[in-house]
Amino acid sequence: MRDRLQHDRNRPSVAGPGAQAAWLGHPVTVAAIGVLIVNDRVLKLAWPGVVTGKLSDVAGMLVAPPLLALLVAYAARAARRVPPGGRTAAGAIALTGVLFAWMKTTGSGAEAATRAWAMLVPSSRVVADPTDLLALPVLAVAWLVWRRAARAGRRDVSRARVLVVLPAAVFAVTATSAVPASPSARAVEVRDGEIVVVVPDWFMIASGDGGRSWHEWKGSPALSASPSASASPSASPSASASPSPSWSPATRACVPADPGRCYRVTPGRLRVEQTTDGGATWTVAWEISRGRQGWLDRVYENPDSLGEPSGPAVSLAVAVQEVPGGHVVAVANGTDGVALREVSGRWRRLGFPEHNPEGAPLSESAPAPLTSPGKRIGPELEVAVLVALAALLAALGTTAGARRWPVWFGICAALLWTSVLLVVTADGIEDYMSLLLAAPMFVAGMAGVLTVWLRWRPRGTRLLLAAPAAFAAVFLPFLGWSAGLPDDYGVAVLLAVLLCAVVLVVAVRAAVRERTRSRREQAAVAR
């Protein structure tokens, strides 16, 4: 009887975090953590494809439930409500399966997961792919691992393991492999009655119906290079470029039945010009403004510093194909895909879809929108936060306490501002050094600033309005830029500077008036 009681004491409590810690520290879970880290950080870079992609899903099904269950168990113990361990484990497994199925089968789920994960890993991206649901049966293995860990684990061993395994598990589920560069349409020509687009390091795609549908090109592996042909107005529209380093895209092409009607791309721009008089005069046939072109470059920019940089969104090559009723024009626009002129004269953009179950390599719904209010302005948001914090600290610096101990307040304010700088510029949670330095600096700086504020609070708080005003002055112009107004990024920068100057002038005048009033009150009291 005594031996049995002793054995029960050594078993993890099925109602507390002990069993969940034993589950996370089980050899199967630990092995899955290792596989997840190695696969996302090494194997996906060396052999990107279906195998490495599905391997992450399988390992994730073994790591996510025990990690979630452990966090729930600790939260429940802190709230003094300890549910049975079996229910916690079953709930964690069920929740993992439901969330995984939601984000892999619906566009809204993938978008929600991307936004939630971006708070931890800004460069992360979740793509809906129903084939990933093949990993769901692995949750049954996770349940078997839980049952075995709950029966055989020791509480003291589990606590020791969790100190080592928990950080590794968190790193594993938040670590992402390098994001590949965005595909780029580099050349286009007409061959064998089809429009063929060259996408280096991917494949060539073609359309035999004037751009209405697209498929993988099964013809010759390289397009013909003809630099001299692209310089002649009467050159054959099929002259284009080979994907080799010596290729020269055809930047000009003419209608075979009407050599005087030609199209050309503008270097460095998303723009196509046309002529009907053999090149004597040129007019703009299609273009995207410089401001929106800069926006597209930010959208297509590879956010992962470990991955390959994406190419620019610029018009690189043009081809013309005669079809019944007229002609169509195809333009290779780099990372923005292809611009297509239909027989009717209507232009439309075709982009590279991230995931398309039908396998269409180009889609009219895939190009990035020219406006996305509030998106892609993370760096500007960080600057706005830093400027607002500086304005707040400057306002607090006018209080009596800050004037009494200027050195102490200055040091605390500098620590607080620098800690926020380290946080907003950190490369996600993987930048451990910045976060470790920022934590004590933030605590010390905040404590000193609050001490001054709480002990010598000013009578009025109007100066504190400088902080939200400064934030709005910096952020609103860039918010408008993301919505297309203003169109140019340089104009948004100029507006932010001017608005900040206005806020600064108003704040200084208010500070002078406040200080003058304080001196008058002190003089009246002295009398």
PyMOL commands that set and color helices and strands:
alter all, ss='L'
color gray80, all
select helices_A, chain A and resi 2-10+17-24+27-46+50-78+85-105+107-118+130-135+138-152+155-174+229-231+290-300+378-396+400-404+406-425+428-430+432-455+462-482+489-526
alter helices_A, ss='H'
color red, helices_A
select strands_A, chain A and resi 187-191+194-199+203-207+215-216+252-255+258-265+271-275+283-287+317-323+326-332+338-341+347-350
alter strands_A, ss='S'
color yellow, strands_A
deselect
rebuild
show_as cartoon
